[in-house]
Structure formats: C-alpha cells, structure tokens
Amino acid sequence: MGRGDGSGRRVSAPDADDAGTRILHVDMDAFYASVEVLDDPTLAGTALIVGGMEGRGVVSSASYEARRYGVRSAMNVAQALRLCPHAIVVPPHFERYSALSRQVMGIFHEITPLVEPLSIDEAFLDVSGAGRLWGSPGTIARALRARVREETGLVCSIGVAATKHVAKIASTLSKPDGLLIVSGQETSTFLAALPVRALWGIGPKAAEALEARGIRLVSDILASPRAVIERALGRAGGARIWQLAQGLDAREVETERTEKSVGHEETFLEDVTDPALLRSELRRLSDRVAGRLRAGGWEARGIALKLRYADFTTLSRSTTLAEPTDVGQRIGERAIALFDDVELAQPVRLIGVRAERLAPGGAALAALWDDDEDWRRIDAALDGARERFGGGAVTRASILGPRRDVNALPTNPRLPREGPPSR
C-alpha cells in the first residue's frame, strides 16, 4: 500500500486493460501546496508546508518533499518543523484554491455530467455514457490528466475501476502524478493483496480490532467467518467491510450533494482557561456557522460542541433543537448551554461549533409568530454588510479584542455545488 509520501506508488502500463470499468476517482496531488508552487515556481522541489505561521498553526497541506519527513495535514506546524527543519512555511490562500477547484470541476463536467465532488480537490466521475464521444475509461483518464495539467498547470492522480471504492483505493496508490486502472476481472486479486487499512472506511481503531485477530490483509477478511468480522466491527460495519472486501459496492456517483453538517472550529494561540472568553468565541463561531447555513439555504435541527484540552483530549456534546434554525443567536445559545454543562478540567486548546441534521430552509411548518424575527433582521443586515465589505467587517461588540485564534476555518470547506461553467 502506498503512503502519503508517494512511496509504494503503483501505476498502470499504457496498454492496461480497462474492461469492466466505468468509475474514475480524480484526486489533485498535494493541492494547496501545488497551487503555491504554481504561483511561485521558486518553491518547486522544496519541502513546502502550507499552514498557519504563528503560534499553533496547523498544516493544511505539504509537498511530497515534506511528507517524506513525516509531515502530515492537520499536524501542528511547530511539530512539522521539528520533523523537517528546512521546510518553507507559507500561509494558505483559500480564495485562490477555490478558484482553481472550480476550474478543475468545470473540466470534469465537460467530460460527463455525472460528477460527484467529494471535497475541494477530489471527485468521482461516471464515464459509462461518455465512451462514444471520448473513448474507453482508461483513454478518458489519460486525456483528463493531460488536460488538467495543460489548462491549470496542476497535477492529478486518477484511479479507474468498476466501483467507487476500488477507484478511490487505486487513485491513492497511484499518487503522485499517476494513473492506476483495475479492470473488472482483476478486482478480486487486486483487493486480496491489500492491507485491511487500505479499505475505504476502515479507520485506525477498526484496523487494530481486525489486526488483533490476525486479520491483516483483505484476503484474511475473505478467509475469516463473517461472524468474526462482525464481532470485531459490529454487525453493520462488519457486513459493509465484508462486501467491500469482495469488491461489492453498489453506490452510484451522486450528482446532487446533500450537506450533512456545517461547522467552524479554531485553535488558540495560547491555551484558554477563561470561561467568558470561551463563550465569546462560541458566539463568534456560531455567527459564522449561521452565515454559512443561510448562504446555503439550510437550517439545522442539531447543534454540536467540540472541545480539545491542552493534553489533546477531545470531547463533543450535541443537542437537538425543537425547531430548525439558521439564526446565529439561537445557535450560539445552544452551543453555550452545552459548554456550560462541561467541566473545564484543563485549559482549552481548540473549540468548535457544528450545525447538524440539516434541512432545506423553510421546510418546517411556519409558526403563527416568529420569536426570532428581530434576530433575523439583524442577521440579514450583517449578511449584507459582510457581502459588501468583507467577512471581518462586522461582528458582535462582545467579541471584539485581540486575535486569539490560529485557524478559525470551516471544518468541511466544500464548495457550493455548481454545474459546468458557461462558455
């Protein structure tokens, strides 16, 4: 199995068999870092870290040169620099990444309308209906890689397979700058030789549970009684992994993406012990979450709180709302109520707010009167001011003060669903 640093990379020969395939998984290589190199070619070939440059900034992306020293996304920048002291650190430029992502997704839509974006830098494509126009799946993948490089200057890796699951594994194995095709006939053999950790959906704890039973390869899953797998992973998890190990994955490419949650979290420059300050930060994060809900046309039925202590112990609390909302005041009130029920056993390193169980705005039955009418007018005024003058132009007076955060960023920075650009 390949690693995040590109070692163990596997690619297909030019004449590789693509019979029985229809799904492409396209993944941009070290996307944020690659964009920085694109804009500043002097960074090419360097150990590059994209992340917060002060205090406890975290790594958003790293070049493969830095990854070979153990640098990983979400790692503290200070830790990353201990692993790779000669690395160059640059701040992220998210607007630039978003613009290039839209350009790349537009290229995908010109190949097939069946595109499922997974994040800002990866997507599934179903090319089963594109053969007459563009050729076989392998031919399409090769042309797509060349076109992305030509039109954007960026590099992507592509996995081609019969199912989404196998295509995702194949693209990971082919990184960086690779193409790996797994024909329908080769699927079982391909999967059997992989470690269980390669299966999409098996996290570290699930892998440890399997490995403790001597189940280390996918072939070991197939050779074990299904009851053993279910005892290790639970009935539902065991049944799903059993199917994936056999190459069975009925999931189709979904062109309509439904947001499941919207969240913001931040890491403090210094650990915080003051409850009043933490409540103030929850207000600020709740306003940002509410703004994203309104921008996306969503309302939330649930609110979740995330806290990470100085020793990295992390806890979460959640609550269900009587009525769905996109009002910052209401989200903040519930987040603070969850916070007030938590014992601050240690100083706080990170705090976050998440809106969950999303539904389209206005889907609930309208009440005879709206208790939040005044707050909605305020939110609307704030939205207008922020749209006109920028996101930081207007905020609550109660949260004004020195900057305390390093990375107050969306925890799921996906782009709004867009179709192909007009030409």
C-alpha positions in Angstrom: 0.0 0.0 0.0 1.3 3.4 -0.9 1.9 6.0 1.7 1.1 9.7 1.8 4.7 10.5 0.8 4.4 8.7 -2.5 6.4 5.7 -1.6 5.0 2.4 -2.8 3.5 4.2 -5.8 1.8 1.9 -8.4 0.8 2.9 -11.9 -0.6 1.2 -15.0 1.1 0.4 -18.2 -0.1 2.4 -21.3 -1.9 -0.7 -22.6 -3.6 -1.6 -19.3 -6.9 -3.5 -19.6 -9.8 -1.2 -18.6 -12.6 -3.7 -19.4 -15.5 -3.6 -17.0 -14.6 -0.2 -15.5 -16.7 2.9 -15.5 -15.8 5.0 -12.4 -12.9 7.5 -12.2 -11.7 8.9 -8.9 -9.7 12.0 -9.6 -7.6 13.5 -6.8 -5.4 16.6 -7.1 -1.9 16.0 -5.8 -1.0 18.0 -2.6 -3.5 20.5 -3.9 -2.8 23.6 -1.7 1.0 23.1 -1.9 0.8 22.6 -5.6 -1.1 25.8 -6.1 1.5 27.7 -4.1 4.3 26.3 -6.3 2.2 27.2 -9.4 2.1 30.8 -8.2 5.7 30.9 -7.0 7.9 28.5 -9.1 10.9 29.1 -6.8 9.1 26.8 -4.3 9.3 23.8 -6.7 11.2 20.9 -5.3 11.3 22.3 -1.8 9.9 20.9 1.4 6.8 23.1 1.5 4.3 23.5 4.3 1.0 25.4 3.8 -0.4 26.4 7.2 -0.7 28.9 10.0 2.6 30.6 10.6 2.1 31.8 14.2 1.8 30.0 17.5 -0.1 26.8 17.0 -0.9 26.9 13.3 -1.7 23.6 11.7 -0.6 22.1 8.4 -3.2 22.5 5.7 -1.1 20.8 3.1 2.5 19.7 2.5 4.6 18.9 -0.6 5.7 15.4 -1.1 9.3 16.5 -0.3 8.0 17.5 3.2 5.8 14.4 3.6 8.9 12.2 3.3 10.0 13.6 6.6 6.7 12.6 8.2 4.8 15.9 7.8 1.1 15.4 7.5 -2.1 17.5 7.2 -3.6 18.7 10.5 -0.2 18.4 12.2 0.9 21.3 14.4 3.3 23.4 12.3 5.8 23.5 15.2 5.9 19.7 15.2 6.2 19.6 11.4 9.2 21.9 11.6 10.8 19.7 14.1 10.5 16.8 11.7 11.6 18.9 8.7 13.6 21.9 10.0 14.5 23.1 6.5 10.8 23.3 5.3 9.4 26.5 4.0 6.1 27.6 5.5 3.6 29.7 3.5 0.2 30.9 4.6 -2.9 29.4 2.8 -4.7 31.4 0.1 -8.2 29.8 0.1 -9.8 32.0 -2.5 -7.1 31.0 -5.0 -7.6 27.3 -4.2 -11.4 27.7 -4.6 -11.0 29.4 -8.0 -8.7 26.6 -9.3 -11.0 24.0 -7.9 -14.0 25.4 -9.8 -11.9 25.4 -13.0 -10.9 21.8 -12.5 -14.5 20.7 -11.7 -15.6 22.6 -14.8 -13.3 20.4 -16.9 -14.8 17.3 -15.3 -18.3 18.4 -16.2 -17.2 18.8 -19.8 -16.4 15.1 -19.9 -19.5 13.8 -18.2 -22.5 15.3 -16.3 -22.1 12.6 -13.7 -19.6 14.3 -11.4 -19.7 13.9 -7.6 -17.3 16.3 -5.8 -16.0 14.9 -2.5 -14.1 17.9 -1.5 -12.3 20.9 -3.0 -9.7 18.7 -4.6 -11.3 15.4 -5.5 -14.3 13.9 -7.3 -15.9 10.8 -8.7 -16.8 10.6 -12.4 -19.1 8.1 -14.0 -18.0 7.8 -17.6 -20.2 4.9 -18.7 -22.1 7.2 -21.1 -19.1 9.1 -22.4 -17.4 6.3 -24.4 -18.8 7.2 -27.8 -17.5 10.7 -27.5 -14.3 10.3 -25.6 -13.3 6.7 -25.7 -12.8 4.0 -23.0 -12.5 4.8 -19.3 -8.7 4.4 -19.4 -8.5 6.7 -22.5 -10.6 9.3 -20.8 -8.5 9.2 -17.7 -5.3 9.7 -19.6 -6.8 12.6 -21.6 -8.2 14.1 -18.4 -4.9 14.1 -16.7 -3.2 15.8 -19.6 -6.0 18.4 -19.9 -5.9 19.3 -16.2 -2.2 19.8 -16.4 -2.4 21.9 -19.7 -5.2 24.1 -18.6 -4.3 24.7 -14.9 -0.7 23.7 -14.5 -1.7 21.3 -11.8 -1.2 17.5 -11.5 -3.8 14.9 -10.6 -3.8 11.2 -9.9 -6.7 9.0 -11.2 -8.0 5.6 -10.2 -10.1 3.7 -12.7 -12.3 0.8 -11.6 -15.7 -0.8 -11.7 -16.8 0.7 -8.3 -16.2 3.9 -6.4 -14.5 2.1 -3.6 -11.8 0.4 -5.8 -11.3 3.6 -7.8 -10.6 5.6 -4.6 -8.0 3.0 -3.5 -6.4 3.0 -6.9 -6.0 6.8 -7.1 -4.4 6.7 -3.6 -1.9 4.0 -4.7 -1.0 5.9 -7.9 0.0 9.2 -6.1 1.7 11.4 -7.0 1.0 12.1 -10.7 -0.2 8.6 -11.6 -2.9 6.5 -13.2 -3.9 3.1 -11.9 -6.5 1.0 -13.7 -8.1 -2.0 -12.1 -10.2 -4.0 -14.6 -13.4 -5.7 -13.5 -11.7 -9.1 -13.8 -8.7 -8.0 -11.8 -10.7 -6.5 -8.9 -10.7 -9.6 -6.6 -7.0 -10.2 -7.0 -6.2 -6.5 -6.5 -8.1 -6.2 -3.3 -7.0 -9.5 -1.8 -3.3 -8.4 -1.6 -4.0 -5.1 0.2 -3.7 -4.5 3.9 -7.1 -4.1 5.7 -6.2 -0.4 6.4 -6.4 0.2 2.6 -10.2 -0.4 2.6 -12.1 2.9 2.4 -13.9 3.3 5.7 -11.6 1.3 7.9 -10.1 3.7 10.4 -7.2 3.1 12.9 -9.4 1.6 15.6 -11.2 -0.8 13.2 -7.9 -1.8 11.7 -6.5 -2.5 15.2 -9.6 -4.6 16.1 -9.0 -6.7 12.9 -5.3 -7.0 13.3 -5.6 -8.1 16.9 -7.4 -11.2 15.5 -4.7 -11.8 13.0 -6.7 -10.3 10.1 -4.1 -8.1 8.4 -4.8 -8.5 4.7 -8.1 -8.2 2.7 -7.5 -11.9 1.9 -7.7 -12.6 5.6 -11.1 -11.0 5.7 -12.3 -13.2 2.9 -10.9 -16.3 4.7 -12.5 -15.5 8.0 -16.0 -16.4 9.1 -18.3 -13.4 8.7 -19.3 -13.6 12.3 -15.6 -13.0 13.3 -15.6 -9.8 11.2 -18.9 -8.6 12.7 -17.7 -9.3 16.3 -14.7 -7.0 15.5 -16.5 -4.2 13.8 -20.2 -4.6 14.8 -22.9 -6.1 12.7 -23.4 -3.2 10.3 -19.7 -2.3 10.0 -18.8 -6.0 9.6 -21.3 -6.5 6.8 -20.2 -3.4 4.9 -16.5 -4.3 5.1 -17.3 -7.9 4.1 -18.9 -6.6 0.9 -16.2 -4.2 0.1 -13.5 -6.9 0.6 -15.3 -8.8 -2.1 -15.4 -5.9 -4.5 -19.1 -5.3 -4.0 -20.1 -1.6 -3.9 -23.5 -0.6 -5.2 -23.0 3.1 -4.6 -23.6 5.3 -7.7 -22.0 8.6 -8.5 -24.3 11.2 -6.8 -24.5 14.5 -8.7 -26.7 16.0 -6.0 -24.7 16.6 -2.9 -26.5 17.0 0.4 -24.7 18.7 3.2 -24.8 16.7 6.5 -23.3 19.4 8.7 -21.6 22.8 8.7 -19.0 23.7 11.3 -16.3 26.1 12.3 -13.5 25.4 14.8 -10.4 27.2 15.9 -7.1 26.5 17.7 -6.0 29.2 20.2 -2.6 30.8 20.1 -2.4 30.0 23.9 -4.5 27.6 26.0 -7.6 29.4 27.4 -9.0 29.0 30.9 -11.4 31.9 31.0 -15.0 30.6 30.5 -16.2 34.1 29.5 -13.7 34.3 26.7 -14.7 30.8 25.5 -18.3 31.7 25.5 -17.4 34.8 23.4 -15.6 32.6 20.9 -18.6 30.3 20.7 -20.8 33.3 19.8 -18.4 34.3 17.0 -18.2 30.7 15.6 -22.0 30.3 15.9 -22.5 33.5 13.8 -20.1 32.1 11.1 -21.9 28.8 11.1 -25.3 30.5 10.8 -24.0 32.7 8.0 -23.0 29.6 6.0 -26.3 28.0 6.7 -28.1 31.0 5.3 -25.8 31.2 2.3 -26.5 27.6 1.5 -30.2 27.7 2.1 -30.1 25.3 5.1 -31.5 25.2 8.6 -30.1 23.0 11.4 -32.0 20.6 13.7 -29.0 19.9 15.9 -26.0 21.7 17.4 -22.7 20.2 18.5 -19.9 21.5 20.6 -16.3 20.3 20.3 -13.6 21.0 22.9 -9.9 19.9 22.9 -7.9 20.3 26.1 -4.3 21.1 26.4 -3.3 17.4 26.6 -5.2 16.9 23.3 -8.1 15.0 25.0 -11.2 15.8 22.8 -14.8 15.8 23.8 -18.0 16.5 22.0 -21.6 17.3 23.1 -24.7 17.7 21.0 -28.3 18.7 21.4 -31.5 18.6 19.3 -33.5 21.7 18.6 -37.2 21.9 19.0 -37.3 23.9 15.7 -34.7 24.1 12.9 -32.8 27.4 12.7 -30.3 29.4 10.8 -30.2 32.2 13.4 -26.8 32.9 14.9 -28.2 33.9 18.3 -30.1 30.6 18.7 -27.1 28.5 17.6 -24.9 30.4 20.0 -27.3 30.0 22.9 -27.4 26.2 22.4 -23.6 25.9 22.0 -23.0 27.9 25.1 -25.6 25.8 27.0 -23.6 22.7 26.0 -20.4 24.4 27.1 -21.8 25.3 30.5 -22.6 21.7 31.2 -18.9 20.7 30.6 -16.4 20.7 33.5 -13.3 22.6 32.4 -10.8 20.1 33.7 -7.9 21.6 31.8 -7.1 24.7 29.7 -8.8 24.6 26.3 -6.7 24.3 23.1 -9.4 24.2 20.5 -13.1 24.9 20.4 -15.7 24.3 17.7 -19.4 24.6 16.8 -21.2 22.4 14.3 -24.7 22.6 12.9 -26.1 19.1 12.2 -29.2 17.3 10.7 -29.6 19.9 8.0 -32.8 20.5 6.2 -33.7 23.0 3.4 -34.6 26.4 4.8 -38.3 26.9 5.4 -39.1 23.2 5.2 -40.6 23.2 8.7 -44.2 24.4 9.2 -44.4 28.1 9.8 -45.4 29.2 13.3 -48.2 31.8 13.9 -45.4 34.2 15.0 -41.7 34.2 14.8 -39.8 34.7 18.1 -36.6 35.3 16.1 -38.0 37.9 13.8 -35.8 40.6 15.3 -32.7 38.4 15.2 -33.4 37.5 11.6 -33.4 41.2 10.6 -30.1 41.7 12.4 -28.6 38.6 10.6 -29.9 39.9 7.3 -28.2 43.2 7.9 -25.0 41.5 8.9 -25.0 39.3 5.8 -25.4 42.4 3.6 -22.6 44.2 5.3 -20.3 41.3 5.1 -21.1 40.7 1.5 -20.3 44.3 0.7 -17.3 45.0 2.9 -15.9 41.5 3.7 -16.2 38.8 6.2 -14.5 40.6 9.1 -16.1 44.0 8.6 -19.0 43.5 11.1 -19.1 41.5 14.3 -20.5 41.5 17.7 -19.2 44.1 20.1 -18.9 41.5 22.8 -16.2 39.6 20.9 -14.1 42.5 19.8 -10.5 42.2 21.0 -7.1 40.9 20.1 -6.9 38.0 17.7 -6.8 34.7 19.7 -7.1 32.1 17.1 -4.7 30.5 14.6 -7.0 28.7 12.2 -10.7 29.7 12.6 -11.6 27.8 9.4 -14.5 25.7 8.2 -14.2 22.1 9.3 -15.7 21.0 6.0 -14.6 23.6 3.4 -16.5 22.2 0.4 -17.5 24.4 -2.5 -21.2 25.1 -3.3 -22.5 22.6 -5.9 -22.0 24.1 -9.3 -22.6 22.9 -12.8 -20.2 23.4 -15.7 -19.3 27.0 -16.5 -20.9 28.7 -19.4 -18.6 29.4 -22.3 
